[in-house]
Amino acid sequence: MQQTESEVPPAPPVGKLTLKGIQRPINAELTHFRAYFRDAMKSEVFLLDRVIQYLLKQKGKQMRPILVLLSARACGGVDESTYRGAALVELLHTATLVHDDVVDDADRRRSVFSIRALWKNKIAVLLGDFLLSRGLLLALDHKDYQLLHIVSDSVRRMSEGELLQIEKARKLDIDEETYFRIISDKTASLLAACTMSGAASATEDEHIRERMKAFGQALGMAFQIRDDLFDFGVTDIGKPLGIDLIEKKMTLPLIYSLSRCKKADRKRLMRLVRKDQKSKEDIRTVTQFVTEQGGIEYATSAMMEYANEAKQELEILPPSPARDALRDLVSFTVTRQK
């Protein structure tokens, strides 16, 4: 992706876009989904049910089910297969988050205690396995083979993206091409699965399904770049600023800045990035370097390019409140403050 600083488009105004407003066309369906999802997670094992109840209380914005429902509504309508698709996506996504906390030794998620922190790793792993199996059975029991293929392929890509990032993190040799491949697999693939699942439940038109998949993919790319920009102090979203730097994650603003600086500056900055223990001054030094080298502007430009691509994919759909909501969701994604 090639942009120059003069080509950086202005970010759209935040306006009054809120996730609550965006989901208005599917409010009734979302209420039904939440009850459906609770039923899908039920267990007669007391310990497991107790952990699940704790997990349900911590559910966040539920952006992925919202994407499935809005996509279905925009492509023709919501039916029972749409709810199964949304539940499958959310079950598999939740399972990966529970397992991620085990892999990362994370004691908190969304500022509350993680499952592994409260019930230890063994129960966390078994919970993740249970959620995966519930999702698989939900699809198989209703012979939703295409839906299962869509979501399973996303999980495969997520795993490959995570492993590629781990592999590259050892040498810190991630270039732009590798970065885009990683976020395409780790983040964008699941959003693409959401939008394609919603479309698949509502239309037999393969062209529309593929365009909706491309919409979700572009939206996911923009979403992840926005998330990466937060690390450099664009705004505070609740996670510690500089956390990616602390964890030695090479993101687009830094990759671009290192690619255009003098060899001596690159060597100096990489010494800071490689440090196991980074001070606040180290974080400030890297952040200032990235800002001065145009890394923030470049990443913002890339984000907006993906956002525009996502909006263009929606042009295949007839006008509707759901299509407008999906367009608003793109704008919300690139202007969100948390």
PAKOL-684397 format. One line per 8 residues: number of its first residue (from 0); their letters; for each residue y, z, x of N, C-alpha, C. Coordinates in steps of 0.1 Angstrom, whole numbers. Layout:
NUM = A = Y:Z:X:Y:Z:X:Y:Z:X ~ ... .
This chain:
0 = MQQTESEV = -12:0:9:0:0:0:12:0:9 ~ 21:-10:7:32:-11:16:45:-10:8 ~ 53:0:11:66:1:5:76:4:16 ~ 89:1:14:99:4:23:108:14:16 ~ 116:22:23:124:32:17:134:26:7 ~ 138:13:9:148:7:0:141:4:-13 ~ 128:3:-14:121:0:-26:117:12:-34 ~ 120:24:-29:116:36:-37:123:36:-50 .
8 = PPAPPVGK = 115:36:-61:122:36:-74:125:50:-78 ~ 136:52:-86:139:66:-91:128:71:-100 ~ 126:84:-99:116:90:-108:122:91:-122 ~ 114:89:-132:119:89:-146:124:103:-149 ~ 133:105:-158:138:118:-162:128:126:-168 ~ 128:139:-166:118:148:-172:119:148:-187 ~ 132:148:-192:134:148:-206:128:160:-212 ~ 122:159:-224:116:170:-231:101:168:-233 .
16 = LTLKGIQR = 95:160:-224:81:157:-225:73:170:-222 ~ 64:173:-231:55:185:-229:41:181:-232 ~ 31:187:-227:18:184:-230:15:187:-245 ~ 21:197:-250:20:200:-264:25:189:-273 ~ 36:183:-270:42:172:-277:33:159:-276 ~ 28:157:-264:20:145:-261:7:145:-269 ~ 2:157:-271:-11:158:-278:-10:158:-293 ~ 2:157:-298:5:158:-313:-4:148:-321 .
24 = PINAELTH = -6:135:-316:-14:126:-325:-28:130:-326 ~ -33:139:-318:-47:143:-319:-48:158:-321 ~ -38:165:-327:-39:179:-328:-51:184:-336 ~ -54:177:-347:-65:181:-356:-78:179:-348 ~ -79:167:-341:-91:164:-333:-93:174:-322 ~ -82:179:-316:-83:188:-305:-88:202:-309 ~ -83:206:-321:-88:218:-327:-103:218:-330 ~ -107:207:-335:-121:205:-338:-129:205:-325 .
32 = FRAYFRDA = -124:198:-315:-131:198:-302:-133:211:-296 ~ -123:220:-297:-124:233:-291:-136:241:-297 ~ -137:240:-310:-149:247:-316:-162:240:-312 ~ -162:227:-312:-173:219:-308:-178:223:-293 ~ -168:225:-285:-171:228:-271:-176:242:-269 ~ -171:251:-277:-176:265:-276:-191:265:-281 ~ -194:258:-291:-208:257:-295:-217:251:-285 ~ -212:241:-278:-220:234:-268:-223:243:-256 .
40 = MKSEVFLL = -215:253:-254:-217:262:-242:-225:275:-246 ~ -229:276:-258:-236:289:-262:-249:291:-255 ~ -252:303:-253:-265:307:-248:-270:320:-254 ~ -283:321:-256:-289:333:-261:-291:344:-250 ~ -289:340:-238:-291:350:-227:-278:358:-226 ~ -278:371:-227:-266:379:-229:-257:377:-216 ~ -263:378:-204:-255:378:-192:-248:364:-191 ~ -255:354:-194:-249:340:-194:-238:338:-204 .
48 = DRVIQYLL = -241:343:-216:-231:342:-227:-218:350:-223 ~ -220:361:-217:-208:369:-213:-200:362:-202 ~ -206:356:-193:-199:348:-183:-192:336:-189 ~ -199:330:-198:-193:318:-205:-181:322:-213 ~ -181:333:-220:-170:338:-228:-158:340:-219 ~ -160:346:-207:-150:348:-197:-144:334:-193 ~ -153:325:-190:-149:312:-186:-140:305:-197 ~ -144:306:-209:-137:300:-220:-123:305:-222 .
56 = KQKGKQMR = -121:318:-219:-108:324:-219:-98:319:-209 ~ -104:313:-198:-96:308:-187:-93:293:-187 ~ -97:287:-198:-96:272:-198:-81:269:-198 ~ -78:258:-190:-64:255:-188:-59:245:-199 ~ -52:235:-194:-45:226:-204:-55:217:-211 ~ -67:216:-206:-77:207:-212:-72:192:-212 ~ -67:188:-201:-61:175:-200:-72:164:-202 ~ -84:167:-197:-94:157:-197:-99:154:-211 .
64 = PILVLLSA = -102:164:-219:-106:161:-233:-94:155:-241 ~ -82:159:-238:-70:152:-244:-70:137:-241 ~ -73:134:-228:-74:120:-224:-85:112:-232 ~ -97:118:-233:-108:112:-241:-103:109:-255 ~ -98:119:-262:-94:118:-276:-83:108:-278 ~ -73:109:-270:-61:99:-271:-66:85:-268 ~ -75:83:-259:-80:70:-256:-88:64:-267 ~ -96:73:-273:-104:68:-285:-95:65:-297 .
72 = RACGGVDE = -85:73:-299:-75:71:-310:-68:58:-308 ~ -64:56:-296:-56:44:-293:-64:31:-293 ~ -78:32:-291:-86:21:-291:-93:18:-305 ~ -91:27:-315:-97:24:-327:-100:36:-336 ~ -103:48:-330:-105:60:-338:-115:69:-331 ~ -114:82:-336:-123:92:-330:-135:94:-340 ~ -147:95:-334:-158:98:-342:-167:109:-334 ~ -179:112:-339:-187:122:-333:-190:119:-318 .
80 = STYRGAAL = -192:107:-315:-195:103:-301:-183:106:-292 ~ -171:105:-298:-159:109:-290:-159:124:-286 ~ -163:132:-295:-164:146:-293:-174:149:-282 ~ -186:142:-283:-196:144:-273:-191:140:-260 ~ -184:129:-259:-179:124:-247:-169:134:-240 ~ -160:139:-249:-150:149:-244:-157:162:-239 ~ -168:166:-246:-175:178:-243:-183:176:-230 ~ -189:164:-228:-197:161:-216:-188:161:-204 .
88 = VELLHTAT = -176:155:-205:-167:154:-194:-162:169:-190 ~ -159:177:-200:-154:190:-198:-165:199:-192 ~ -178:198:-197:-189:205:-192:-191:202:-177 ~ -192:189:-174:-195:186:-160:-183:189:-151 ~ -171:187:-156:-159:191:-148:-159:206:-145 ~ -162:214:-155:-162:229:-154:-173:233:-144 ~ -184:226:-145:-195:229:-136:-191:227:-121 ~ -184:216:-119:-180:213:-105:-170:223:-100 .
96 = LVHDDVVD = -161:228:-109:-151:238:-105:-158:251:-101 ~ -168:255:-109:-175:267:-106:-182:266:-92 ~ -189:254:-90:-195:252:-77:-186:251:-66 ~ -174:245:-68:-164:244:-58:-159:257:-53 ~ -158:267:-62:-154:280:-58:-164:287:-49 ~ -177:284:-51:-187:289:-42:-186:283:-29 ~ -185:269:-29:-184:262:-16:-171:267:-8 ~ -160:269:-15:-148:272:-8:-146:288:-6 .
104 = DADRRRSV = -156:296:-10:-154:310:-10:-141:315:-17 ~ -138:308:-28:-126:311:-35:-127:323:-45 ~ -119:332:-44:-119:344:-53:-111:342:-65 ~ -102:332:-65:-93:330:-77:-93:316:-81 ~ -91:313:-94:-88:300:-99:-78:302:-110 ~ -68:294:-109:-56:295:-119:-51:309:-119 ~ -50:316:-108:-45:329:-106:-53:340:-113 ~ -65:337:-117:-74:348:-122:-87:348:-113 .
112 = FSIRALWK = -95:358:-114:-107:359:-106:-116:348:-110 ~ -122:342:-100:-132:332:-102:-146:338:-106 ~ -155:329:-111:-168:334:-115:-175:341:-103 ~ -175:334:-91:-182:340:-80:-176:353:-75 ~ -163:355:-77:-156:368:-73:-161:379:-82 ~ -164:377:-95:-168:387:-104:-183:389:-105 ~ -191:378:-104:-205:378:-106:-213:374:-94 ~ -206:370:-83:-212:366:-70:-218:352:-71 .
120 = NKIAVLLG = -222:347:-59:-225:333:-58:-237:328:-66 ~ -248:337:-66:-260:333:-73:-258:329:-87 ~ -251:338:-94:-248:336:-108:-238:324:-110 ~ -229:323:-101:-219:311:-102:-227:298:-101 ~ -236:297:-91:-244:285:-90:-252:282:-102 ~ -259:293:-107:-268:291:-119:-259:287:-131 ~ -247:293:-132:-239:289:-143:-235:274:-143 ~ -231:270:-131:-228:256:-129:-240:247:-132 .
128 = DFLLSRGL = -252:251:-128:-264:243:-132:-266:243:-147 ~ -264:254:-153:-265:255:-168:-256:245:-175 ~ -243:245:-170:-233:237:-177:-237:222:-175 ~ -241:219:-163:-246:205:-160:-257:201:-169 ~ -267:210:-171:-278:207:-180:-274:205:-194 ~ -265:214:-199:-260:213:-212:-253:199:-215 ~ -245:195:-205:-239:182:-206:-248:171:-207 ~ -258:171:-198:-269:160:-198:-276:160:-211 .
136 = LLALDHKD = -280:172:-216:-288:172:-228:-280:168:-240 ~ -267:171:-240:-258:167:-251:-258:152:-252 ~ -258:145:-241:-258:130:-241:-272:125:-245 ~ -282:130:-238:-295:125:-240:-300:127:-255 ~ -297:139:-260:-302:142:-274:-297:132:-284 ~ -285:126:-281:-279:116:-290:-280:102:-285 ~ -288:100:-274:-290:87:-269:-277:80:-264 ~ -267:88:-259:-255:83:-254:-256:79:-240 .
144 = YQLLHIVS = -265:69:-237:-268:65:-224:-256:59:-216 ~ -248:51:-223:-237:46:-216:-227:56:-212 ~ -225:66:-221:-216:77:-218:-221:85:-206 ~ -234:87:-206:-240:95:-195:-238:88:-182 ~ -240:74:-182:-238:66:-170:-223:67:-165 ~ -214:66:-174:-200:66:-171:-196:80:-164 ~ -200:91:-170:-197:104:-164:-205:107:-152 ~ -218:103:-151:-226:106:-140:-221:98:-127 .
152 = DSVRRMSE = -216:86:-130:-211:78:-118:-198:85:-113 ~ -190:91:-122:-178:98:-118:-182:110:-109 ~ -192:118:-113:-197:130:-105:-202:125:-92 ~ -209:114:-91:-213:109:-78:-201:106:-69 ~ -191:99:-75:-179:96:-67:-172:108:-62 ~ -171:118:-71:-164:130:-68:-171:137:-56 ~ -184:137:-56:-192:143:-45:-190:136:-32 ~ -190:122:-33:-189:114:-21:-175:116:-15 .
160 = GELLQIEK = -165:116:-24:-151:118:-19:-149:131:-12 ~ -155:142:-18:-154:155:-12:-160:155:2 ~ -172:149:3:-179:149:16:-172:140:26 ~ -166:129:22:-158:121:31:-146:129:36 ~ -140:136:27:-128:144:32:-133:155:42 ~ -144:161:40:-149:171:49:-152:164:63 ~ -159:153:62:-162:145:74:-150:142:82 ~ -139:137:75:-127:133:82:-119:145:87 .
168 = ARKLDIDE = -120:156:80:-112:168:83:-116:173:97 ~ -128:171:101:-132:176:114:-124:170:125 ~ -121:157:124:-114:150:134:-99:148:131 ~ -95:151:118:-82:149:113:-77:134:116 ~ -86:125:114:-82:111:117:-81:102:104 ~ -76:108:93:-75:101:81:-63:92:81 ~ -66:79:78:-55:70:77:-52:67:62 ~ -43:59:59:-39:57:44:-51:51:36 .
176 = ETYFRIIS = -58:42:42:-69:36:35:-79:46:31 ~ -82:55:41:-92:66:38:-87:76:28 ~ -74:79:29:-68:88:20:-69:83:5 ~ -66:71:3:-66:65:-10:-80:64:-15 ~ -90:62:-6:-104:62:-11:-108:76:-15 ~ -104:86:-7:-108:100:-10:-102:104:-24 ~ -89:102:-26:-84:106:-39:-88:98:-51 ~ -92:85:-48:-97:77:-58:-111:82:-63 .
184 = DKTASLLA = -119:87:-54:-132:93:-57:-131:107:-62 ~ -123:115:-55:-123:130:-59:-116:133:-72 ~ -105:126:-74:-96:129:-86:-96:118:-96 ~ -93:106:-92:-91:95:-102:-103:91:-109 ~ -115:92:-103:-127:88:-109:-130:96:-122 ~ -127:109:-122:-130:116:-134:-120:113:-146 ~ -107:110:-142:-98:106:-153:-102:92:-158 ~ -107:84:-149:-111:70:-154:-123:72:-163 .
192 = ACTMSGAA = -132:82:-160:-144:84:-169:-139:89:-182 ~ -128:97:-183:-123:102:-195:-118:91:-204 ~ -110:82:-198:-104:71:-206:-114:61:-210 ~ -123:58:-201:-134:48:-205:-143:54:-215 ~ -146:67:-214:-155:73:-224:-149:73:-238 ~ -136:76:-239:-129:75:-251:-129:61:-257 ~ -126:51:-248:-126:37:-253:-140:33:-257 ~ -150:37:-250:-164:33:-253:-169:39:-266 .
200 = SATEDEHI = -163:50:-270:-167:56:-283:-160:49:-295 ~ -150:41:-292:-141:36:-303:-142:20:-304 ~ -146:13:-294:-146:-1:-294:-158:-7:-286 ~ -163:-18:-291:-173:-26:-284:-167:-36:-274 ~ -154:-37:-274:-148:-47:-265:-148:-43:-251 ~ -156:-49:-243:-158:-45:-229:-145:-47:-221 ~ -137:-57:-224:-125:-59:-217:-115:-47:-219 ~ -114:-42:-231:-106:-31:-234:-111:-19:-227 .
208 = RERMKAFG = -124:-17:-227:-130:-5:-220:-127:-5:-205 ~ -128:-17:-199:-125:-18:-185:-110:-16:-182 ~ -102:-21:-190:-87:-19:-189:-84:-4:-190 ~ -90:3:-199:-88:17:-201:-93:25:-189 ~ -104:21:-183:-109:27:-171:-99:25:-160 ~ -93:13:-159:-83:11:-149:-70:19:-151 ~ -67:21:-164:-56:30:-167:-59:44:-162 ~ -70:50:-165:-74:63:-160:-74:64:-145 .
216 = QALGMAFQ = -79:54:-139:-79:54:-124:-65:54:-118 ~ -56:46:-123:-42:46:-118:-35:59:-121 ~ -38:65:-133:-32:77:-137:-37:88:-128 ~ -50:88:-124:-55:98:-115:-49:97:-101 ~ -47:85:-97:-40:84:-83:-26:90:-83 ~ -19:86:-94:-5:92:-95:-5:107:-96 ~ -15:112:-104:-16:127:-105:-19:134:-92 ~ -28:128:-84:-31:135:-71:-20:134:-61 .
224 = IRDDLFDF = -13:123:-61:-2:122:-51:9:132:-55 ~ 12:133:-68:22:143:-73:17:157:-69 ~ 5:160:-70:-1:173:-65:1:175:-50 ~ -1:164:-43:1:165:-28:16:168:-24 ~ 25:162:-32:39:164:-29:43:178:-31 ~ 37:185:-40:41:199:-42:39:207:-30 ~ 30:203:-21:27:211:-9:38:211:1 ~ 47:201:-1:59:200:8:71:206:2 .
232 = GVTDIGKP = 70:214:-8:81:221:-13:89:214:-24 ~ 83:203:-30:90:196:-40:93:205:-52 ~ 83:214:-55:85:225:-65:73:234:-63 ~ 74:246:-69:64:256:-68:55:255:-81 ~ 42:252:-80:34:250:-91:24:262:-93 ~ 27:273:-85:18:284:-87:8:286:-75 ~ 5:274:-68:-3:276:-56:7:278:-44 ~ 2:284:-34:11:286:-22:16:273:-16 .
240 = LGIDLIEK = 29:272:-14:34:260:-8:28:259:6 ~ 24:247:10:18:245:24:3:248:24 ~ -3:250:13:-17:254:13:-26:242:18 ~ -22:230:15:-30:218:21:-29:218:36 ~ -17:221:41:-15:222:56:-23:233:62 ~ -23:244:55:-31:256:60:-46:252:61 ~ -50:245:51:-64:241:50:-67:228:58 ~ -57:223:65:-59:211:74:-62:199:66 .
248 = KMTLPLIY = -56:198:54:-58:186:45:-47:176:48 ~ -51:164:52:-42:153:55:-38:146:42 ~ -26:147:38:-22:140:26:-12:129:29 ~ -9:121:19:-1:109:21:12:111:28 ~ 21:121:24:34:123:31:32:125:46 ~ 22:133:50:20:136:64:14:124:71 ~ 4:117:65:-2:106:71:8:95:74 ~ 17:92:64:27:82:66:37:86:77 .
256 = SLSRCKKA = 41:98:77:51:103:87:45:102:101 ~ 32:106:103:26:105:116:24:91:121 ~ 23:82:111:20:68:115:33:61:120 ~ 44:66:118:57:59:122:65:67:132 ~ 60:78:137:68:86:147:64:83:161 ~ 71:88:171:68:86:185:55:94:188 ~ 49:89:199:36:94:203:37:109:206 ~ 48:113:213:50:127:217:52:136:204 .
264 = DRKRLMRL = 59:131:194:61:138:182:48:140:174 ~ 40:129:174:27:130:168:18:140:174 ~ 18:140:187:10:150:195:15:164:192 ~ 28:166:191:33:180:188:30:184:174 ~ 31:175:165:28:179:151:13:181:149 ~ 5:173:155:-9:175:153:-14:188:159 ~ -7:193:169:-11:206:175:-9:217:164 ~ 2:215:156:5:225:146:-5:224:134 .
272 = VRKDQKSK = -9:211:131:-18:209:120:-32:214:123 ~ -36:213:136:-49:218:140:-50:233:141 ~ -39:240:142:-40:255:143:-47:261:132 ~ -56:270:135:-64:277:125:-55:287:117 ~ -45:293:124:-36:303:118:-22:297:119 ~ -16:293:108:-3:287:108:7:297:103 ~ 19:298:110:29:307:105:38:300:95 ~ 47:308:88:56:301:79:65:292:87 .
280 = EDIRTVTQ = 68:295:99:77:286:107:69:273:110 ~ 56:274:113:48:261:115:49:252:102 ~ 48:259:91:48:251:78:62:245:76 ~ 72:252:79:86:247:78:88:235:87 ~ 83:236:99:84:226:109:78:213:105 ~ 66:214:100:58:202:95:65:196:83 ~ 70:205:74:76:200:62:89:193:65 ~ 97:198:74:110:192:78:107:178:85 .
288 = FVTEQGGI = 97:178:93:93:165:100:89:155:90 ~ 81:158:80:77:149:69:89:144:61 ~ 98:153:58:110:149:51:119:139:59 ~ 121:142:71:129:134:80:123:120:83 ~ 110:119:83:103:107:86:102:98:73 ~ 106:103:62:105:95:50:92:96:42 ~ 84:106:46:71:108:40:71:111:25 ~ 81:119:21:83:123:7:86:111:-1 .
296 = EYATSAMM = 96:103:4:100:91:-3:89:81:-4 ~ 82:80:6:71:70:6:60:74:-4 ~ 56:86:-4:46:91:-13:51:90:-27 ~ 63:93:-30:69:92:-43:69:78:-48 ~ 72:68:-39:71:54:-42:57:50:-46 ~ 47:55:-38:33:51:-41:29:57:-55 ~ 33:69:-57:30:76:-70:36:68:-82 ~ 48:63:-80:55:56:-91:48:42:-93 .
304 = EYANEAKQ = 44:36:-82:37:23:-83:24:25:-91 ~ 16:35:-89:4:38:-97:8:41:-111 ~ 18:49:-113:23:52:-127:26:39:-135 ~ 34:30:-128:37:18:-135:25:9:-138 ~ 15:9:-129:3:2:-131:-5:8:-143 ~ -5:21:-144:-12:27:-155:-5:23:-168 ~ 8:23:-169:15:19:-181:12:5:-185 ~ 11:-4:-175:9:-18:-177:-5:-20:-183 .
312 = ELEILPPS = -15:-12:-179:-28:-14:-185:-28:-11:-200 ~ -19:-3:-204:-19:1:-219:-14:-10:-227 ~ -8:-20:-221:-2:-31:-229:-13:-39:-237 ~ -25:-38:-233:-36:-45:-240:-38:-39:-254 ~ -34:-27:-256:-36:-19:-269:-25:-22:-279 ~ -29:-22:-292:-18:-24:-302:-9:-12:-303 ~ 3:-13:-307:12:-2:-308:7:9:-317 ~ 8:22:-313:3:33:-321:9:46:-315 .
320 = PARDALRD = 9:56:-322:13:69:-317:5:74:-305 ~ -8:71:-306:-17:75:-295:-14:67:-282 ~ -11:54:-283:-7:46:-271:6:51:-265 ~ 15:55:-274:28:60:-269:25:74:-262 ~ 16:81:-268:13:94:-261:7:93:-247 ~ -1:82:-246:-7:80:-233:4:75:-223 ~ 13:67:-227:24:63:-219:32:76:-215 ~ 35:84:-225:42:97:-222:35:106:-212 .
328 = LVSFTVTR = 21:105:-213:13:114:-204:15:109:-190 ~ 16:96:-188:19:91:-174:32:96:-169 ~ 43:95:-177:56:100:-173:55:115:-170 ~ 48:122:-179:47:137:-177:40:140:-164 ~ 30:132:-161:22:135:-148:31:134:-136 ~ 40:124:-135:47:122:-123:60:130:-123 ~ 63:137:-134:76:145:-134:72:160:-136 ~ 60:163:-137:56:177:-141:60:186:-129 .
336 = QK = 64:198:-134:68:208:-124:57:219:-121 ~ 46:217:-127:35:226:-123:22:219:-127 .
